[in-house]
Amino acid sequence: MIDAWKRYQGDFNAMTDGEVDEVTEECRRQVEEAEDWLEAVASWKAAGKPRMENSNGQ
């Protein structure tokens, strides 16, 4: 883990600190959104996968 940064060494060399921070925040948002989705799916499945009828009765 200590050397994990080396996988992205080329990226870090090509980016400013501000750009690294921007990408990091975007990644955090994506992770949070993915976690939210996964929690919702687990909850939905636990509830028996309920679905609402649409306007044409299906």
N, C-alpha and C positions, 0 to 999 in steps of 0.2 A: 504494500500500500504506500510505503514511503516514496517509491519511485513511480507511482501511477501517473504522475504528471508527464513523464517522459513519452508516453503514448501520444501526447498532444503538443510536444515540444515545438514542432513546426508551426502549429497554430498560435501558440503563445508568442513565438518570435515574430509572427506576422501581425499580431493584434496589439492595440494599445490596452492599457489597464482598464480604461473605460469600456472598450469593446468586450473585454473578457467579462466585466461586470454585467453588461447588457445581456450577453449570451447566457450567463449564469442565471440571471433573473428569469429569462424566458424559459430556461430548462426547469427551474423551480416551479414556474406556473404550470408547465406541461405535466410535471410529476404530480402536482396537487390536483390537477384536473383528472389525470388518470386514476389517482387514488380515489377521488370522489366517485368516478364512474364505477370502479371496481366495488366500492362499498355499496353503491346503489344497486348494482346487479346482484350482489350477494343478498341484500335485503329483499329485493324483488323475488329472487328464487326462493328464499325462506318463506315468503308470503304466498308461495304457490304460483308464481308467475301470473299475477292478475293482469287482465287487459280490459280496457274500456271498449264498449261497443262504439263503432263509428256511426255517422249519421244515416247510413243506409242499412242499419241493423246487423252488420257483420261483426 
